[in-house]
Amino acid sequence: MVSDESRKELKLKLNLNRQYAPGYISAGNTSLYVSPENEIFVDAGKNAEFLKLIENGQQLTEIKSISPIETGESICFIVEKGGIHHALPLAKWFYSAGRAITILYSTDYKDDFLFLDELSAMQMKKGIDVNLAIKEDQQDWTGPVGNTEYLLNRTAPHDTYILFTTIERADQLSMQLENDKILFNAIDLIDCGQGYCNRCYLFGKKVCKEGPIVKYGVR
């Protein structure tokens, strides 16, 4: 199991063997997002060994480049519980690429929120809107009380929605959204990371090969 500390997003300027066009790169069950300045935003998911290699400055040689994720100009990140680990790197990447970003982040209790300092710093930037809610009212909490659907109802429409939830919750949330505007982060479904086991087959795709961000569809 990867510790919370090792899961933290890493923003790195790496000595890559070659330059990658801005977009998305997949290395098994690890995701990287390359900014126009060739900065790398890393979402290592469950892959602690990969994090250690990057922290030690090892060059990345076994990465397969995949087409950039297609979105509109405004992107709403819908995040529940631990999904923030995966949402932050991608939100920062899209912001660096000039997109307007909204983050809707809900948890059961206020102590469940992660990366609050980082989210507060992002909220100060023009073009980023962060909205937090807890499902049950608590002492010393002054923010909204409600679930993700509550936050969605308070938010203006966006061109694209990226869901960092369970697939079951994605199915529920899709009832409030237009399916052709929804992308789903399926990194937690990846097991072998090589396309052999088929455990991450979703929406007609092998997520480890064609994801982990995939276009949502009816299952």
C-alpha positions, 0 to 999 in steps of 0.5 A: 500500500502506498502511503499518503505522503508518497501519493502526493503530487510531484511537479518535476522538471525531468531530464527526459531522453526526449521531449514530449508534446503537451498532452497525456502520457501513460506508463502502466498504472502511472499517469503523467501530464506534460505541460507546454513547458515540458513540466511533468505532473505525476499521478502515480496511483498505486505505483510506489516504485515508480515514485521512488524512481522519479524522486531519485531523478531516473530518466523515463525511457519506457513511456508510451505517448497517448493522444492528448485528452480532448476537452472544452475550454471550461472543465469541472473536476468532480471529486469524492473522497480520495479521488483528489490524489488523482484530480490535482495533477490533472487540474494543474496540467489543464490550468497550465494549458489555459483551461478554466478550472472548477473543482467540486470536492466532497467528503463525509467529514471535514477531517477527510479533506486532503491537500487543503493548503494546496487547494487554497493556494489554487483558489487564489489564482485567476481561472480556478474555482474550488468548492468544498462540501461535507455530507454531514454538518459538523461543529466549526464547519462554515462551508456548504453541507451536502453531497456532490449533486448539491455542489453541481446544482450550485455550479454553472454548466461547463464544457467538460466534466471529469469524474474522480469517483467510483464507477457506481457514483459516476453512473449516478452523477451522469443523470445530471450531466450530458454524457458526451461531456463526461470523462471518467478517471479509471486509474483505480481499475488498473491492475497489470498495467500491460493490457493482459488481465482485462480487469480494467476493461471499461466502455469498450477500452482497456483503460491501462492502454487507452486511459486512465481518463476515458470518455464515459458511456453506458455500461 
